[in-house]
Amino acid sequence: MDITHLDDIITVIIISIVMVISPGQDFAMITKNSLVYSRRIGIISAFGIFSAIWVHVAYSLAGIAIVISSTPVLYGLIKYAGALYLFYLGVKGLINKNKNSQLKKENSSNEISSFIAFQNGFLSNVLNPKTTLFFLSIFTQVVNIDTPLLIQFIFGLIIAISHLVWFIVVAYFFSSRIFILKFNHKKYLIEKVMGGILILFAIKIFVS
Protein backbone atom coordinates (compact mmCIF):
# COMPACT_ATOMS: atom_id res chain seq x y z
CA MET A 1 0.00 0.00 0.00
CA ASP A 2 1.63 3.25 -1.13
CA ILE A 3 1.31 6.68 0.50
CA THR A 4 -1.39 7.75 -1.99
CA HIS A 5 -3.71 4.98 -0.88
CA LEU A 6 -2.95 5.70 2.78
CA ASP A 7 -3.86 9.35 2.29
CA ASP A 8 -7.08 8.32 0.54
CA ILE A 9 -7.97 5.94 3.37
CA ILE A 10 -7.45 8.69 5.95
CA THR A 11 -9.60 11.01 3.85
CA VAL A 12 -12.41 8.44 3.69
CA ILE A 13 -12.19 7.86 7.46
CA ILE A 14 -12.51 11.57 8.23
CA ILE A 15 -15.36 12.17 5.79
CA SER A 16 -17.19 9.05 7.00
CA ILE A 17 -17.02 10.12 10.64
CA VAL A 18 -18.28 13.62 9.84
CA MET A 19 -21.10 12.24 7.72
CA VAL A 20 -22.29 9.56 10.11
CA ILE A 21 -22.47 11.79 13.21
CA SER A 22 -24.40 14.50 11.36
CA PRO A 23 -28.06 14.22 12.47
CA GLY A 24 -30.29 12.94 9.70
CA GLN A 25 -33.13 10.56 8.93
CA ASP A 26 -31.13 7.46 9.94
CA PHE A 27 -30.38 9.01 13.34
CA ALA A 28 -34.04 9.86 13.86
CA MET A 29 -35.13 6.34 12.91
CA ILE A 30 -32.57 4.60 15.17
CA THR A 31 -33.46 6.90 18.07
CA LYS A 32 -37.16 6.17 17.66
CA ASN A 33 -36.74 2.40 17.39
CA SER A 34 -34.34 2.22 20.35
CA LEU A 35 -36.43 4.37 22.66
CA VAL A 36 -39.93 3.32 21.68
CA TYR A 37 -39.17 -0.39 21.32
CA SER A 38 -35.85 -1.68 22.67
CA ARG A 39 -32.08 -1.75 22.36
CA ARG A 40 -32.31 -4.97 20.36
CA ILE A 41 -34.62 -3.35 17.82
CA GLY A 42 -32.32 -0.33 17.55
CA ILE A 43 -29.26 -2.51 16.96
CA ILE A 44 -31.04 -4.62 14.34
CA SER A 45 -32.05 -1.40 12.57
CA ALA A 46 -28.37 -0.36 12.67
CA PHE A 47 -27.45 -3.59 10.90
CA GLY A 48 -30.09 -2.72 8.30
CA ILE A 49 -28.22 0.54 7.65
CA PHE A 50 -24.92 -1.37 7.56
CA SER A 51 -26.31 -3.67 4.86
CA ALA A 52 -27.70 -0.74 2.85
CA ILE A 53 -24.26 0.89 2.82
CA TRP A 54 -22.93 -2.07 0.83
CA VAL A 55 -25.60 -1.49 -1.81
CA HIS A 56 -24.31 2.07 -2.20
CA VAL A 57 -20.72 0.79 -2.31
CA ALA A 58 -21.57 -1.77 -4.99
CA TYR A 59 -23.29 0.57 -7.43
CA SER A 60 -20.78 3.35 -6.82
CA LEU A 61 -17.82 1.17 -7.66
CA ALA A 62 -19.71 -0.16 -10.67
CA GLY A 63 -20.21 3.38 -11.91
CA ILE A 64 -23.99 3.30 -11.61
CA ALA A 65 -23.98 6.27 -9.21
CA ILE A 66 -22.83 8.49 -12.08
CA VAL A 67 -25.73 7.27 -14.20
CA ILE A 68 -28.21 7.86 -11.36
CA SER A 69 -26.97 11.38 -10.67
CA SER A 70 -26.95 12.30 -14.36
CA THR A 71 -30.37 10.83 -15.14
CA PRO A 72 -33.05 13.09 -13.60
CA VAL A 73 -35.91 10.60 -13.99
CA LEU A 74 -34.07 7.70 -12.33
CA TYR A 75 -32.67 9.89 -9.58
CA GLY A 76 -36.12 11.38 -9.04
CA LEU A 77 -37.67 7.94 -8.60
CA ILE A 78 -35.12 7.04 -5.91
CA LYS A 79 -35.55 10.42 -4.26
CA TYR A 80 -39.34 10.28 -4.02
CA ALA A 81 -39.44 6.61 -3.06
CA GLY A 82 -37.20 7.44 -0.10
CA ALA A 83 -39.31 10.47 0.82
CA LEU A 84 -42.52 8.42 0.71
CA TYR A 85 -41.02 5.76 2.98
CA LEU A 86 -39.91 8.38 5.50
CA PHE A 87 -43.35 9.97 5.34
CA TYR A 88 -44.92 6.57 6.01
CA LEU A 89 -42.71 5.99 9.06
CA GLY A 90 -43.43 9.49 10.34
CA VAL A 91 -47.20 9.18 9.98
CA LYS A 92 -47.09 5.76 11.61
CA GLY A 93 -45.30 7.31 14.59
CA LEU A 94 -47.84 10.12 14.83
CA ILE A 95 -50.94 7.93 14.76
CA ASN A 96 -49.67 5.18 17.09
CA LYS A 97 -51.73 4.99 20.25
CA ASN A 98 -50.13 5.13 23.69
CA LYS A 99 -49.93 1.46 24.62
CA ASN A 100 -47.60 1.93 27.57
CA SER A 101 -48.10 4.81 29.97
CA GLN A 102 -46.41 3.11 32.94
CA LEU A 103 -42.76 3.65 33.85
CA LYS A 104 -41.36 0.57 32.14
CA LYS A 105 -40.20 -0.52 28.73
CA GLU A 106 -42.67 -1.89 26.27
CA ASN A 107 -42.95 -5.62 26.49
CA SER A 108 -42.22 -7.91 23.57
CA SER A 109 -45.87 -8.04 22.50
CA ASN A 110 -45.67 -4.36 21.59
CA GLU A 111 -42.30 -4.71 19.87
CA ILE A 112 -41.91 -4.80 16.11
CA SER A 113 -40.36 -7.88 14.53
CA SER A 114 -36.66 -8.21 13.77
CA PHE A 115 -37.48 -8.20 10.06
CA ILE A 116 -39.38 -4.91 10.30
CA ALA A 117 -36.57 -3.39 12.38
CA PHE A 118 -33.97 -4.45 9.79
CA GLN A 119 -36.23 -3.21 7.00
CA ASN A 120 -36.58 0.18 8.70
CA GLY A 121 -32.81 0.63 8.75
CA PHE A 122 -32.18 -0.77 5.30
CA LEU A 123 -34.84 1.22 3.44
CA SER A 124 -34.17 4.42 5.38
CA ASN A 125 -30.58 4.41 4.14
CA VAL A 126 -30.75 2.73 0.74
CA LEU A 127 -33.49 5.13 -0.46
CA ASN A 128 -31.72 8.22 0.84
CA PRO A 129 -30.71 10.37 -2.17
CA LYS A 130 -28.20 12.28 -0.04
CA THR A 131 -26.35 9.03 0.60
CA THR A 132 -26.22 8.38 -3.14
CA LEU A 133 -24.59 11.76 -3.72
CA PHE A 134 -22.25 11.20 -0.78
CA PHE A 135 -20.92 7.98 -2.27
CA LEU A 136 -20.67 9.55 -5.70
CA SER A 137 -18.62 12.44 -4.32
CA ILE A 138 -16.31 10.17 -2.31
CA PHE A 139 -15.62 7.54 -4.93
CA THR A 140 -15.09 10.03 -7.76
CA GLN A 141 -12.44 11.69 -5.60
CA VAL A 142 -10.53 8.69 -4.23
CA VAL A 143 -11.17 5.91 -6.78
CA ASN A 144 -9.61 5.82 -10.22
CA ILE A 145 -8.74 3.18 -12.78
CA ASP A 146 -5.48 2.39 -10.95
CA THR A 147 -7.07 1.91 -7.51
CA PRO A 148 -6.74 -1.77 -6.47
CA LEU A 149 -9.94 -3.67 -5.77
CA LEU A 150 -8.75 -4.35 -2.21
CA ILE A 151 -8.38 -0.61 -1.52
CA GLN A 152 -11.86 0.02 -2.94
CA PHE A 153 -13.22 -2.66 -0.63
CA ILE A 154 -11.43 -1.02 2.32
CA PHE A 155 -13.11 2.30 1.47
CA GLY A 156 -16.52 0.62 1.58
CA LEU A 157 -15.66 -1.26 4.78
CA ILE A 158 -14.62 1.96 6.52
CA ILE A 159 -17.89 3.68 5.63
CA ALA A 160 -20.04 0.66 6.55
CA ILE A 161 -18.32 0.05 9.90
CA SER A 162 -18.45 3.76 10.77
CA HIS A 163 -22.23 3.69 10.33
CA LEU A 164 -22.66 0.43 12.23
CA VAL A 165 -20.55 1.47 15.23
CA TRP A 166 -22.13 4.94 15.49
CA PHE A 167 -25.72 3.72 15.31
CA ILE A 168 -25.10 0.91 17.78
CA VAL A 169 -23.77 3.58 20.16
CA VAL A 170 -26.92 5.64 19.50
CA ALA A 171 -29.10 2.57 20.15
CA TYR A 172 -27.30 1.83 23.42
CA PHE A 173 -27.59 5.43 24.61
CA PHE A 174 -31.30 5.85 23.91
CA SER A 175 -32.11 2.44 25.40
CA SER A 176 -29.87 2.82 28.46
CA ARG A 177 -31.48 2.35 31.88
CA ILE A 178 -30.72 5.91 32.97
CA PHE A 179 -32.29 7.36 29.83
CA ILE A 180 -35.30 5.03 30.05
CA LEU A 181 -35.95 5.83 33.72
CA LYS A 182 -35.85 9.53 32.96
CA PHE A 183 -37.81 9.59 29.72
CA ASN A 184 -39.86 6.37 29.59
CA HIS A 185 -43.02 8.14 30.69
CA LYS A 186 -42.51 10.53 27.77
CA LYS A 187 -41.93 7.84 25.16
CA TYR A 188 -45.37 8.43 23.67
CA LEU A 189 -44.61 12.13 23.19
CA ILE A 190 -41.08 11.42 21.91
CA GLU A 191 -42.47 8.98 19.34
CA LYS A 192 -44.74 11.76 18.08
CA VAL A 193 -41.85 14.21 17.90
CA MET A 194 -39.60 11.75 16.06
CA GLY A 195 -42.48 10.94 13.71
CA GLY A 196 -42.83 14.64 12.99
CA ILE A 197 -39.09 14.92 12.33
CA LEU A 198 -39.22 12.05 9.83
CA ILE A 199 -42.11 13.77 8.05
CA LEU A 200 -40.09 17.00 7.90
CA PHE A 201 -37.18 15.09 6.34
CA ALA A 202 -39.61 13.66 3.78
CA ILE A 203 -40.99 17.10 2.95
CA LYS A 204 -37.47 18.48 2.66
CA ILE A 205 -36.62 15.77 0.12
CA PHE A 206 -39.79 16.47 -1.85
CA VAL A 207 -39.16 20.21 -2.13
CA SER A 208 -35.36 20.10 -2.57
C-alpha positions as CSV (number, residue, x, y, z in Angstrom):
1,M,0.0,0.0,0.0
2,D,1.6,3.3,-1.1
3,I,1.3,6.7,0.5
4,T,-1.4,7.7,-2.0
5,H,-3.7,5.0,-0.9
6,L,-2.9,5.7,2.8
7,D,-3.9,9.4,2.3
8,D,-7.1,8.3,0.5
9,I,-8.0,5.9,3.4
10,I,-7.4,8.7,5.9
11,T,-9.6,11.0,3.8
12,V,-12.4,8.4,3.7
13,I,-12.2,7.9,7.5
14,I,-12.5,11.6,8.2
15,I,-15.4,12.2,5.8
16,S,-17.2,9.0,7.0
17,I,-17.0,10.1,10.6
18,V,-18.3,13.6,9.8
19,M,-21.1,12.2,7.7
20,V,-22.3,9.6,10.1
21,I,-22.5,11.8,13.2
22,S,-24.4,14.5,11.4
23,P,-28.1,14.2,12.5
24,G,-30.3,12.9,9.7
25,Q,-33.1,10.6,8.9
26,D,-31.1,7.5,9.9
27,F,-30.4,9.0,13.3
28,A,-34.0,9.9,13.9
29,M,-35.1,6.3,12.9
30,I,-32.6,4.6,15.2
31,T,-33.5,6.9,18.1
32,K,-37.2,6.2,17.7
33,N,-36.7,2.4,17.4
34,S,-34.3,2.2,20.3
35,L,-36.4,4.4,22.7
36,V,-39.9,3.3,21.7
37,Y,-39.2,-0.4,21.3
38,S,-35.8,-1.7,22.7
39,R,-32.1,-1.7,22.4
40,R,-32.3,-5.0,20.4
41,I,-34.6,-3.4,17.8
42,G,-32.3,-0.3,17.6
43,I,-29.3,-2.5,17.0
44,I,-31.0,-4.6,14.3
45,S,-32.0,-1.4,12.6
46,A,-28.4,-0.4,12.7
47,F,-27.4,-3.6,10.9
48,G,-30.1,-2.7,8.3
49,I,-28.2,0.5,7.7
50,F,-24.9,-1.4,7.6
51,S,-26.3,-3.7,4.9
52,A,-27.7,-0.7,2.9
53,I,-24.3,0.9,2.8
54,W,-22.9,-2.1,0.8
55,V,-25.6,-1.5,-1.8
56,H,-24.3,2.1,-2.2
57,V,-20.7,0.8,-2.3
58,A,-21.6,-1.8,-5.0
59,Y,-23.3,0.6,-7.4
60,S,-20.8,3.4,-6.8
61,L,-17.8,1.2,-7.7
62,A,-19.7,-0.2,-10.7
63,G,-20.2,3.4,-11.9
64,I,-24.0,3.3,-11.6
65,A,-24.0,6.3,-9.2
66,I,-22.8,8.5,-12.1
67,V,-25.7,7.3,-14.2
68,I,-28.2,7.9,-11.4
69,S,-27.0,11.4,-10.7
70,S,-27.0,12.3,-14.4
71,T,-30.4,10.8,-15.1
72,P,-33.1,13.1,-13.6
73,V,-35.9,10.6,-14.0
74,L,-34.1,7.7,-12.3
75,Y,-32.7,9.9,-9.6
76,G,-36.1,11.4,-9.0
77,L,-37.7,7.9,-8.6
78,I,-35.1,7.0,-5.9
79,K,-35.6,10.4,-4.3
80,Y,-39.3,10.3,-4.0
81,A,-39.4,6.6,-3.1
82,G,-37.2,7.4,-0.1
83,A,-39.3,10.5,0.8
84,L,-42.5,8.4,0.7
85,Y,-41.0,5.8,3.0
86,L,-39.9,8.4,5.5
87,F,-43.3,10.0,5.3
88,Y,-44.9,6.6,6.0
89,L,-42.7,6.0,9.1
90,G,-43.4,9.5,10.3
91,V,-47.2,9.2,10.0
92,K,-47.1,5.8,11.6
93,G,-45.3,7.3,14.6
94,L,-47.8,10.1,14.8
95,I,-50.9,7.9,14.8
96,N,-49.7,5.2,17.1
97,K,-51.7,5.0,20.3
98,N,-50.1,5.1,23.7
99,K,-49.9,1.5,24.6
100,N,-47.6,1.9,27.6
101,S,-48.1,4.8,30.0
102,Q,-46.4,3.1,32.9
103,L,-42.8,3.7,33.9
104,K,-41.4,0.6,32.1
105,K,-40.2,-0.5,28.7
106,E,-42.7,-1.9,26.3
107,N,-43.0,-5.6,26.5
108,S,-42.2,-7.9,23.6
109,S,-45.9,-8.0,22.5
110,N,-45.7,-4.4,21.6
111,E,-42.3,-4.7,19.9
112,I,-41.9,-4.8,16.1
113,S,-40.4,-7.9,14.5
114,S,-36.7,-8.2,13.8
115,F,-37.5,-8.2,10.1
116,I,-39.4,-4.9,10.3
117,A,-36.6,-3.4,12.4
118,F,-34.0,-4.5,9.8
119,Q,-36.2,-3.2,7.0
120,N,-36.6,0.2,8.7
121,G,-32.8,0.6,8.8
122,F,-32.2,-0.8,5.3
123,L,-34.8,1.2,3.4
124,S,-34.2,4.4,5.4
125,N,-30.6,4.4,4.1
126,V,-30.8,2.7,0.7
127,L,-33.5,5.1,-0.5
128,N,-31.7,8.2,0.8
129,P,-30.7,10.4,-2.2
130,K,-28.2,12.3,0.0
131,T,-26.4,9.0,0.6
132,T,-26.2,8.4,-3.1
133,L,-24.6,11.8,-3.7
134,F,-22.2,11.2,-0.8
135,F,-20.9,8.0,-2.3
136,L,-20.7,9.5,-5.7
137,S,-18.6,12.4,-4.3
138,I,-16.3,10.2,-2.3
139,F,-15.6,7.5,-4.9
140,T,-15.1,10.0,-7.8
141,Q,-12.4,11.7,-5.6
142,V,-10.5,8.7,-4.2
143,V,-11.2,5.9,-6.8
144,N,-9.6,5.8,-10.2
145,I,-8.7,3.2,-12.8
146,D,-5.5,2.4,-10.9
147,T,-7.1,1.9,-7.5
148,P,-6.7,-1.8,-6.5
149,L,-9.9,-3.7,-5.8
150,L,-8.8,-4.3,-2.2
151,I,-8.4,-0.6,-1.5
152,Q,-11.9,0.0,-2.9
153,F,-13.2,-2.7,-0.6
154,I,-11.4,-1.0,2.3
155,F,-13.1,2.3,1.5
156,G,-16.5,0.6,1.6
157,L,-15.7,-1.3,4.8
158,I,-14.6,2.0,6.5
159,I,-17.9,3.7,5.6
160,A,-20.0,0.7,6.6
161,I,-18.3,0.1,9.9
162,S,-18.5,3.8,10.8
163,H,-22.2,3.7,10.3
164,L,-22.7,0.4,12.2
165,V,-20.6,1.5,15.2
166,W,-22.1,4.9,15.5
167,F,-25.7,3.7,15.3
168,I,-25.1,0.9,17.8
169,V,-23.8,3.6,20.2
170,V,-26.9,5.6,19.5
171,A,-29.1,2.6,20.1
172,Y,-27.3,1.8,23.4
173,F,-27.6,5.4,24.6
174,F,-31.3,5.9,23.9
175,S,-32.1,2.4,25.4
176,S,-29.9,2.8,28.5
177,R,-31.5,2.4,31.9
178,I,-30.7,5.9,33.0
179,F,-32.3,7.4,29.8
180,I,-35.3,5.0,30.0
181,L,-36.0,5.8,33.7
182,K,-35.8,9.5,33.0
183,F,-37.8,9.6,29.7
184,N,-39.9,6.4,29.6
185,H,-43.0,8.1,30.7
186,K,-42.5,10.5,27.8
187,K,-41.9,7.8,25.2
188,Y,-45.4,8.4,23.7
189,L,-44.6,12.1,23.2
190,I,-41.1,11.4,21.9
191,E,-42.5,9.0,19.3
192,K,-44.7,11.8,18.1
193,V,-41.8,14.2,17.9
194,M,-39.6,11.7,16.1
195,G,-42.5,10.9,13.7
196,G,-42.8,14.6,13.0
197,I,-39.1,14.9,12.3
198,L,-39.2,12.0,9.8
199,I,-42.1,13.8,8.0
200,L,-40.1,17.0,7.9
201,F,-37.2,15.1,6.3
202,A,-39.6,13.7,3.8
203,I,-41.0,17.1,2.9
204,K,-37.5,18.5,2.7
205,I,-36.6,15.8,0.1
206,F,-39.8,16.5,-1.8
207,V,-39.2,20.2,-2.1
208,S,-35.4,20.1,-2.6
